[in-house]
């Protein structure tokens, strides 16, 4: 088995069909409940959600580690920062 450069997510959030900015708000609330350094996988629709949510999360201080096109939706891996970062 080949090691992955990205860790396995600690949690998953399916926000397909959820409009902006609700999908950003739900992602941020879920990240705030996770342990520091936790990794969340978020499923987002194409268009405005995948265009807006990653940038909004980055501006809010979260680390977007990977965006994958899954044919019909996008998988976003975002990490809650450690304290003091």
N, C-alpha and C positions, 0 to 999 in steps of 0.2 A: 504494500500500500504506500503510495507516494504521499509525503507530508504536504499539507496545504499551507500556503502563506497566510491564510485567514483562518481564524479559529471558528469552531462550531458555535453558532449563536446560542445564547442563554435563553432566549425567548423569541417568539414569532408573533407578528401582528399583521393580519390580513385587512388592508384598508381599500381593497378593490371596490369601486362603486361609491367611495366616500369622497365628497367634493372638497376643494380647497376653501377656506383654510382649516376645516375641521380635521382633515387628515394630519396636518402638521400639529395641531393641538393635541390630538390623541397620541401621536408618536411621542411628543414631548412629555406628556403626562406619564406614559408607560416607561420612558427612560428615567424619569425622576423616581419611579418606584423600584428601579433596578439597583443592584449593588454598584459601587464605584468600579469603573473599568468593565462593566457588563456590556455584552454585545447583543444587539437587537436586530432581527431580520424583519423588514417591513415590506409588504407587497403593495405596490402602487400602480395605478392605471397610467397608460401613456398620456402624453399631452401635458396639460397644466400641472397635475400632481407630480410627475417625475421632473418637470422643469423647475417647480417652485420649492418643493419640500426639501431636497438636499441642500440647496443654498440657504434656506431658512434655518435648517438644523446647524449648518456650519456657522452662520452668524450668531446662533444662540450658544455656541461653544461646544457643540458635539462634533465628533470625528466621524466623517463619512468614509468608510474603508473600502467599500466596493459597491458598484451598481451593475447589475446583470440584467440583460434583456432576455426575458423568459417567454417570448412569443405570445403577446397578448397582455402581458403585465411586466413590471420591473421588480426585481428583488434588490432591496437596499440594505446594506449592512452598516449599522451606525453604532458607535461605542460611546458609552457614558464616560466622560473624563474622570480621571482620578482627582482627589482633592488637591487644591493648590495649583491646578493647571488652568 
